[in-house]
Amino acid sequence: EIQEVLCSSSRLSSSPGAKMALLPHLFLHSFLLGLGIRVSLTFNIDLTNPNVYDGERDHFFGYKVLQFTSGESKG
C-alpha cells in the first residue's frame, strides 16, 4: 500500500497539470520578491551625516524631502 501511494504521488508531481498549477504561485512569489527589492532599494536614511532641525514641528514642512548634494551639483 505504501508503494502504491508513493508511486501515485510521484506521478502527480511530475504531471504537466501539477507543474502548471504551480506557475501562478511561482509568478506571485517572484513578483512580490522583485517588488520588495525595488521598494527597499529606494528607501534610504543617512545614518552617518544626519540633518537635525530644531524648532517647532509646523515649520519643518519643506524639510521632509532633503536635497542630495554631490560635490558642486545637487540632485
Jmol script that loads the backbone (N, CA, C; Angstrom):
load data "model"
ATOM      1  N   GLU A   1       0.814  -1.195   0.000  1.00  0.00           N
ATOM      2  CA  GLU A   1       0.000   0.000   0.000  1.00  0.00           C
ATOM      3  C   GLU A   1       0.858   1.260   0.000  1.00  0.00           C
ATOM      4  N   ILE A   2       1.940   1.240   0.750  1.00  0.00           N
ATOM      5  CA  ILE A   2       2.799   2.424   0.817  1.00  0.00           C
ATOM      6  C   ILE A   2       3.445   2.680  -0.535  1.00  0.00           C
ATOM      7  N   GLN A   3       3.859   1.611  -1.227  1.00  0.00           N
ATOM      8  CA  GLN A   3       4.479   1.785  -2.537  1.00  0.00           C
ATOM      9  C   GLN A   3       3.489   2.376  -3.533  1.00  0.00           C
ATOM     10  N   GLU A   4       2.225   1.959  -3.451  1.00  0.00           N
ATOM     11  CA  GLU A   4       1.217   2.500  -4.360  1.00  0.00           C
ATOM     12  C   GLU A   4       1.026   3.999  -4.125  1.00  0.00           C
ATOM     13  N   VAL A   5       1.016   4.402  -2.875  1.00  0.00           N
ATOM     14  CA  VAL A   5       0.854   5.825  -2.554  1.00  0.00           C
ATOM     15  C   VAL A   5       2.055   6.610  -3.049  1.00  0.00           C
ATOM     16  N   LEU A   6       3.259   6.085  -2.826  1.00  0.00           N
ATOM     17  CA  LEU A   6       4.459   6.776  -3.277  1.00  0.00           C
ATOM     18  C   LEU A   6       4.504   6.883  -4.791  1.00  0.00           C
ATOM     19  N   CYS A   7       4.126   5.828  -5.478  1.00  0.00           N
ATOM     20  CA  CYS A   7       4.123   5.856  -6.937  1.00  0.00           C
ATOM     21  C   CYS A   7       3.103   6.852  -7.459  1.00  0.00           C
ATOM     22  N   SER A   8       1.928   6.879  -6.865  1.00  0.00           N
ATOM     23  CA  SER A   8       0.903   7.805  -7.348  1.00  0.00           C
ATOM     24  C   SER A   8       1.284   9.249  -7.042  1.00  0.00           C
ATOM     25  N   SER A   9       1.947   9.506  -5.903  1.00  0.00           N
ATOM     26  CA  SER A   9       2.347  10.880  -5.596  1.00  0.00           C
ATOM     27  C   SER A   9       3.478  11.336  -6.501  1.00  0.00           C
ATOM     28  N   SER A  10       4.385  10.438  -6.877  1.00  0.00           N
ATOM     29  CA  SER A  10       5.463  10.833  -7.780  1.00  0.00           C
ATOM     30  C   SER A  10       4.923  11.088  -9.180  1.00  0.00           C
ATOM     31  N   ARG A  11       3.898  10.352  -9.597  1.00  0.00           N
ATOM     32  CA  ARG A  11       3.273  10.604 -10.894  1.00  0.00           C
ATOM     33  C   ARG A  11       2.549  11.941 -10.892  1.00  0.00           C
ATOM     34  N   LEU A  12       1.950  12.293  -9.777  1.00  0.00           N
ATOM     35  CA  LEU A  12       1.211  13.545  -9.686  1.00  0.00           C
ATOM     36  C   LEU A  12       2.149  14.741  -9.779  1.00  0.00           C
ATOM     37  N   SER A  13       3.280  14.676  -9.077  1.00  0.00           N
ATOM     38  CA  SER A  13       4.190  15.818  -9.071  1.00  0.00           C
ATOM     39  C   SER A  13       4.890  15.998 -10.409  1.00  0.00           C
ATOM     40  N   SER A  14       5.022  14.932 -11.194  1.00  0.00           N
ATOM     41  CA  SER A  14       5.686  15.056 -12.482  1.00  0.00           C
ATOM     42  C   SER A  14       4.700  15.272 -13.623  1.00  0.00           C
ATOM     43  N   SER A  15       3.416  15.323 -13.322  1.00  0.00           N
ATOM     44  CA  SER A  15       2.436  15.524 -14.383  1.00  0.00           C
ATOM     45  C   SER A  15       2.426  16.988 -14.813  1.00  0.00           C
ATOM     46  N   PRO A  16       2.155  17.260 -16.084  1.00  0.00           N
ATOM     47  CA  PRO A  16       2.133  18.647 -16.570  1.00  0.00           C
ATOM     48  C   PRO A  16       1.095  19.510 -15.854  1.00  0.00           C
ATOM     49  N   GLY A  17      -0.028  18.917 -15.462  1.00  0.00           N
ATOM     50  CA  GLY A  17      -1.059  19.689 -14.768  1.00  0.00           C
ATOM     51  C   GLY A  17      -0.585  20.198 -13.419  1.00  0.00           C
ATOM     52  N   ALA A  18       0.173  19.373 -12.704  1.00  0.00           N
ATOM     53  CA  ALA A  18       0.689  19.787 -11.394  1.00  0.00           C
ATOM     54  C   ALA A  18       1.715  20.898 -11.549  1.00  0.00           C
ATOM     55  N   LYS A  19       2.534  20.800 -12.590  1.00  0.00           N
ATOM     56  CA  LYS A  19       3.530  21.852 -12.826  1.00  0.00           C
ATOM     57  C   LYS A  19       2.859  23.152 -13.234  1.00  0.00           C
ATOM     58  N   MET A  20       1.809  23.062 -14.032  1.00  0.00           N
ATOM     59  CA  MET A  20       1.085  24.268 -14.454  1.00  0.00           C
ATOM     60  C   MET A  20       0.376  24.919 -13.270  1.00  0.00           C
ATOM     61  N   ALA A  21      -0.059  24.111 -12.309  1.00  0.00           N
ATOM     62  CA  ALA A  21      -0.741  24.660 -11.138  1.00  0.00           C
ATOM     63  C   ALA A  21       0.222  25.453 -10.258  1.00  0.00           C
ATOM     64  N   LEU A  22       1.504  25.144 -10.333  1.00  0.00           N
ATOM     65  CA  LEU A  22       2.499  25.864  -9.533  1.00  0.00           C
ATOM     66  C   LEU A  22       2.919  27.189 -10.160  1.00  0.00           C
ATOM     67  N   LEU A  23       2.675  27.375 -11.454  1.00  0.00           N
ATOM     68  CA  LEU A  23       3.120  28.592 -12.133  1.00  0.00           C
ATOM     69  C   LEU A  23       2.540  29.875 -11.548  1.00  0.00           C
ATOM     70  N   PRO A  24       1.246  29.963 -11.236  1.00  0.00           N
ATOM     71  CA  PRO A  24       0.749  31.211 -10.635  1.00  0.00           C
ATOM     72  C   PRO A  24       1.413  31.525  -9.294  1.00  0.00           C
ATOM     73  N   HIS A  25       1.675  30.501  -8.493  1.00  0.00           N
ATOM     74  CA  HIS A  25       2.338  30.721  -7.207  1.00  0.00           C
ATOM     75  C   HIS A  25       3.777  31.182  -7.413  1.00  0.00           C
ATOM     76  N   LEU A  26       4.456  30.573  -8.368  1.00  0.00           N
ATOM     77  CA  LEU A  26       5.830  30.966  -8.670  1.00  0.00           C
ATOM     78  C   LEU A  26       5.873  32.398  -9.186  1.00  0.00           C
ATOM     79  N   PHE A  27       4.942  32.741 -10.066  1.00  0.00           N
ATOM     80  CA  PHE A  27       4.878  34.110 -10.586  1.00  0.00           C
ATOM     81  C   PHE A  27       4.606  35.106  -9.465  1.00  0.00           C
ATOM     82  N   LEU A  28       3.657  34.792  -8.589  1.00  0.00           N
ATOM     83  CA  LEU A  28       3.312  35.696  -7.494  1.00  0.00           C
ATOM     84  C   LEU A  28       4.497  35.902  -6.555  1.00  0.00           C
ATOM     85  N   HIS A  29       5.173  34.827  -6.193  1.00  0.00           N
ATOM     86  CA  HIS A  29       6.332  34.951  -5.304  1.00  0.00           C
ATOM     87  C   HIS A  29       7.453  35.737  -5.975  1.00  0.00           C
ATOM     88  N   SER A  30       7.693  35.511  -7.253  1.00  0.00           N
ATOM     89  CA  SER A  30       8.727  36.256  -7.971  1.00  0.00           C
ATOM     90  C   SER A  30       8.374  37.732  -8.050  1.00  0.00           C
ATOM     91  N   PHE A  31       7.115  38.031  -8.326  1.00  0.00           N
ATOM     92  CA  PHE A  31       6.668  39.421  -8.409  1.00  0.00           C
ATOM     93  C   PHE A  31       6.823  40.134  -7.067  1.00  0.00           C
ATOM     94  N   LEU A  32       6.391  39.488  -5.990  1.00  0.00           N
ATOM     95  CA  LEU A  32       6.490  40.103  -4.664  1.00  0.00           C
ATOM     96  C   LEU A  32       7.938  40.277  -4.230  1.00  0.00           C
ATOM     97  N   LEU A  33       8.788  39.327  -4.566  1.00  0.00           N
ATOM     98  CA  LEU A  33      10.204  39.455  -4.248  1.00  0.00           C
ATOM     99  C   LEU A  33      10.818  40.630  -5.002  1.00  0.00           C
ATOM    100  N   GLY A  34      10.519  40.737  -6.291  1.00  0.00           N
ATOM    101  CA  GLY A  34      11.027  41.861  -7.079  1.00  0.00           C
ATOM    102  C   GLY A  34      10.514  43.193  -6.579  1.00  0.00           C
ATOM    103  N   LEU A  35       9.254  43.245  -6.214  1.00  0.00           N
ATOM    104  CA  LEU A  35       8.669  44.476  -5.683  1.00  0.00           C
ATOM    105  C   LEU A  35       9.307  44.842  -4.347  1.00  0.00           C
ATOM    106  N   GLY A  36       9.517  43.858  -3.504  1.00  0.00           N
ATOM    107  CA  GLY A  36      10.148  44.114  -2.208  1.00  0.00           C
ATOM    108  C   GLY A  36      11.563  44.634  -2.346  1.00  0.00           C
ATOM    109  N   ILE A  37      12.308  44.080  -3.290  1.00  0.00           N
ATOM    110  CA  ILE A  37      13.676  44.552  -3.518  1.00  0.00           C
ATOM    111  C   ILE A  37      13.653  45.982  -4.036  1.00  0.00           C
ATOM    112  N   ARG A  38      12.759  46.263  -4.964  1.00  0.00           N
ATOM    113  CA  ARG A  38      12.692  47.611  -5.533  1.00  0.00           C
ATOM    114  C   ARG A  38      12.313  48.644  -4.470  1.00  0.00           C
ATOM    115  N   VAL A  39      11.348  48.326  -3.638  1.00  0.00           N
ATOM    116  CA  VAL A  39      10.919  49.256  -2.590  1.00  0.00           C
ATOM    117  C   VAL A  39      12.029  49.461  -1.566  1.00  0.00           C
ATOM    118  N   SER A  40      12.718  48.393  -1.194  1.00  0.00           N
ATOM    119  CA  SER A  40      13.758  48.531  -0.173  1.00  0.00           C
ATOM    120  C   SER A  40      14.972  49.283  -0.697  1.00  0.00           C
ATOM    121  N   LEU A  41      15.253  49.219  -1.986  1.00  0.00           N
ATOM    122  CA  LEU A  41      16.384  49.959  -2.534  1.00  0.00           C
ATOM    123  C   LEU A  41      16.095  51.450  -2.636  1.00  0.00           C
ATOM    124  N   THR A  42      14.845  51.836  -2.733  1.00  0.00           N
ATOM    125  CA  THR A  42      14.519  53.252  -2.862  1.00  0.00           C
ATOM    126  C   THR A  42      14.408  53.943  -1.518  1.00  0.00           C
ATOM    127  N   PHE A  43      14.410  53.213  -0.435  1.00  0.00           N
ATOM    128  CA  PHE A  43      14.287  53.801   0.899  1.00  0.00           C
ATOM    129  C   PHE A  43      15.671  53.899   1.513  1.00  0.00           C
ATOM    130  N   ASN A  44      16.096  55.119   1.838  1.00  0.00           N
ATOM    131  CA  ASN A  44      17.443  55.328   2.330  1.00  0.00           C
ATOM    132  C   ASN A  44      17.426  56.384   3.422  1.00  0.00           C
ATOM    133  N   ILE A  45      18.059  56.100   4.523  1.00  0.00           N
ATOM    134  CA  ILE A  45      18.222  57.068   5.607  1.00  0.00           C
ATOM    135  C   ILE A  45      19.717  57.244   5.828  1.00  0.00           C
ATOM    136  N   ASP A  46      20.155  58.484   5.851  1.00  0.00           N
ATOM    137  CA  ASP A  46      21.565  58.784   6.058  1.00  0.00           C
ATOM    138  C   ASP A  46      21.874  58.704   7.546  1.00  0.00           C
ATOM    139  N   LEU A  47      22.571  57.672   7.949  1.00  0.00           N
ATOM    140  CA  LEU A  47      22.914  57.496   9.358  1.00  0.00           C
ATOM    141  C   LEU A  47      24.261  58.109   9.709  1.00  0.00           C
ATOM    142  N   THR A  48      25.133  58.302   8.711  1.00  0.00           N
ATOM    143  CA  THR A  48      26.462  58.837   9.004  1.00  0.00           C
ATOM    144  C   THR A  48      26.459  60.354   9.141  1.00  0.00           C
ATOM    145  N   ASN A  49      25.628  61.058   8.369  1.00  0.00           N
ATOM    146  CA  ASN A  49      25.554  62.522   8.422  1.00  0.00           C
ATOM    147  C   ASN A  49      24.103  62.973   8.532  1.00  0.00           C
ATOM    148  N   PRO A  50      23.438  62.714   9.645  1.00  0.00           N
ATOM    149  CA  PRO A  50      22.017  63.091   9.733  1.00  0.00           C
ATOM    150  C   PRO A  50      21.843  64.604   9.856  1.00  0.00           C
ATOM    151  N   ASN A  51      20.748  65.108   9.312  1.00  0.00           N
ATOM    152  CA  ASN A  51      20.381  66.516   9.462  1.00  0.00           C
ATOM    153  C   ASN A  51      19.371  66.614  10.590  1.00  0.00           C
ATOM    154  N   VAL A  52      19.698  67.399  11.602  1.00  0.00           N
ATOM    155  CA  VAL A  52      18.815  67.575  12.749  1.00  0.00           C
ATOM    156  C   VAL A  52      18.345  69.019  12.748  1.00  0.00           C
ATOM    157  N   TYR A  53      17.030  69.205  12.746  1.00  0.00           N
ATOM    158  CA  TYR A  53      16.441  70.545  12.721  1.00  0.00           C
ATOM    159  C   TYR A  53      15.802  70.840  14.067  1.00  0.00           C
ATOM    160  N   ASP A  54      16.071  72.043  14.566  1.00  0.00           N
ATOM    161  CA  ASP A  54      15.477  72.486  15.825  1.00  0.00           C
ATOM    162  C   ASP A  54      14.340  73.451  15.532  1.00  0.00           C
ATOM    163  N   GLY A  55      13.372  73.483  16.383  1.00  0.00           N
ATOM    164  CA  GLY A  55      12.260  74.413  16.234  1.00  0.00           C
ATOM    165  C   GLY A  55      10.932  73.695  16.350  1.00  0.00           C
ATOM    166  N   GLU A  56       9.885  74.433  16.008  1.00  0.00           N
ATOM    167  CA  GLU A  56       8.542  73.859  16.079  1.00  0.00           C
ATOM    168  C   GLU A  56       8.305  72.908  14.915  1.00  0.00           C
ATOM    169  N   ARG A  57       7.524  71.877  15.158  1.00  0.00           N
ATOM    170  CA  ARG A  57       7.244  70.865  14.132  1.00  0.00           C
ATOM    171  C   ARG A  57       6.538  71.438  12.917  1.00  0.00           C
ATOM    172  N   ASP A  58       5.707  72.440  13.099  1.00  0.00           N
ATOM    173  CA  ASP A  58       4.967  73.023  11.976  1.00  0.00           C
ATOM    174  C   ASP A  58       5.887  73.700  10.967  1.00  0.00           C
ATOM    175  N   HIS A  59       7.067  74.105  11.374  1.00  0.00           N
ATOM    176  CA  HIS A  59       7.989  74.805  10.479  1.00  0.00           C
ATOM    177  C   HIS A  59       8.821  73.854   9.630  1.00  0.00           C
ATOM    178  N   PHE A  60       8.712  72.552   9.844  1.00  0.00           N
ATOM    179  CA  PHE A  60       9.535  71.581   9.127  1.00  0.00           C
ATOM    180  C   PHE A  60       8.862  71.009   7.884  1.00  0.00           C
ATOM    181  N   PHE A  61       7.802  71.622   7.401  1.00  0.00           N
ATOM    182  CA  PHE A  61       7.054  71.048   6.283  1.00  0.00           C
ATOM    183  C   PHE A  61       7.938  70.816   5.062  1.00  0.00           C
ATOM    184  N   GLY A  62       8.768  71.765   4.687  1.00  0.00           N
ATOM    185  CA  GLY A  62       9.597  71.638   3.485  1.00  0.00           C
ATOM    186  C   GLY A  62      10.817  70.771   3.650  1.00  0.00           C
ATOM    187  N   TYR A  63      11.117  70.338   4.855  1.00  0.00           N
ATOM    188  CA  TYR A  63      12.328  69.566   5.090  1.00  0.00           C
ATOM    189  C   TYR A  63      12.103  68.058   5.092  1.00  0.00           C
ATOM    190  N   LYS A  64      10.931  67.625   4.753  1.00  0.00           N
ATOM    191  CA  LYS A  64      10.679  66.182   4.731  1.00  0.00           C
ATOM    192  C   LYS A  64      11.443  65.503   3.606  1.00  0.00           C
ATOM    193  N   VAL A  65      11.665  66.203   2.504  1.00  0.00           N
ATOM    194  CA  VAL A  65      12.469  65.682   1.401  1.00  0.00           C
ATOM    195  C   VAL A  65      13.707  66.556   1.313  1.00  0.00           C
ATOM    196  N   LEU A  66      14.862  65.971   1.542  1.00  0.00           N
ATOM    197  CA  LEU A  66      16.115  66.718   1.523  1.00  0.00           C
ATOM    198  C   LEU A  66      16.774  66.591   0.166  1.00  0.00           C
ATOM    199  N   GLN A  67      17.560  67.601  -0.209  1.00  0.00           N
ATOM    200  CA  GLN A  67      18.288  67.541  -1.468  1.00  0.00           C
ATOM    201  C   GLN A  67      19.573  66.753  -1.265  1.00  0.00           C
ATOM    202  N   PHE A  68      19.913  65.975  -2.264  1.00  0.00           N
ATOM    203  CA  PHE A  68      21.160  65.221  -2.257  1.00  0.00           C
ATOM    204  C   PHE A  68      22.232  66.095  -2.869  1.00  0.00           C
ATOM    205  N   THR A  69      23.352  66.263  -2.191  1.00  0.00           N
ATOM    206  CA  THR A  69      24.441  67.088  -2.699  1.00  0.00           C
ATOM    207  C   THR A  69      25.643  66.197  -2.964  1.00  0.00           C
ATOM    208  N   SER A  70      26.157  66.273  -4.185  1.00  0.00           N
ATOM    209  CA  SER A  70      27.344  65.526  -4.563  1.00  0.00           C
ATOM    210  C   SER A  70      28.349  66.523  -5.122  1.00  0.00           C
ATOM    211  N   GLY A  71      29.295  66.907  -4.312  1.00  0.00           N
ATOM    212  CA  GLY A  71      30.258  67.910  -4.758  1.00  0.00           C
ATOM    213  C   GLY A  71      29.571  69.244  -4.965  1.00  0.00           C
ATOM    214  N   GLU A  72      29.601  69.735  -6.200  1.00  0.00           N
ATOM    215  CA  GLU A  72      29.002  71.028  -6.538  1.00  0.00           C
ATOM    216  C   GLU A  72      27.566  70.894  -7.025  1.00  0.00           C
ATOM    217  N   SER A  73      27.184  69.708  -7.477  1.00  0.00           N
ATOM    218  CA  SER A  73      25.853  69.550  -8.078  1.00  0.00           C
ATOM    219  C   SER A  73      24.850  69.030  -7.060  1.00  0.00           C
ATOM    220  N   LYS A  74      23.622  69.448  -7.249  1.00  0.00           N
ATOM    221  CA  LYS A  74      22.529  68.963  -6.409  1.00  0.00           C
ATOM    222  C   LYS A  74      21.605  68.122  -7.270  1.00  0.00           C
ATOM    223  N   GLY A  75      21.060  67.085  -6.699  1.00  0.00           N
ATOM    224  CA  GLY A  75      20.170  66.242  -7.486  1.00  0.00           C
ATOM    225  C   GLY A  75      18.927  65.895  -6.760  1.00  0.00           C
TER     226      GLY A  75
END
end "model"
wireframe off; spacefill off
backbone 0.3
color backbone group
